[in-house]
Amino acid sequence: MLLRCANSSNLLVFTRLILFFYFKLP
């Protein structure tokens, strides 16, 4: 359960990072 929660949090951070770079690129 703990690993699953950590994985979900990691995915959220990764998505936010991708969005940040995507909007900062143009």
Buried (B, 14 or more C-beta within 10 A) or exposed (E): EEEEEEEEEEEEEEEEEEEEEEEEEE
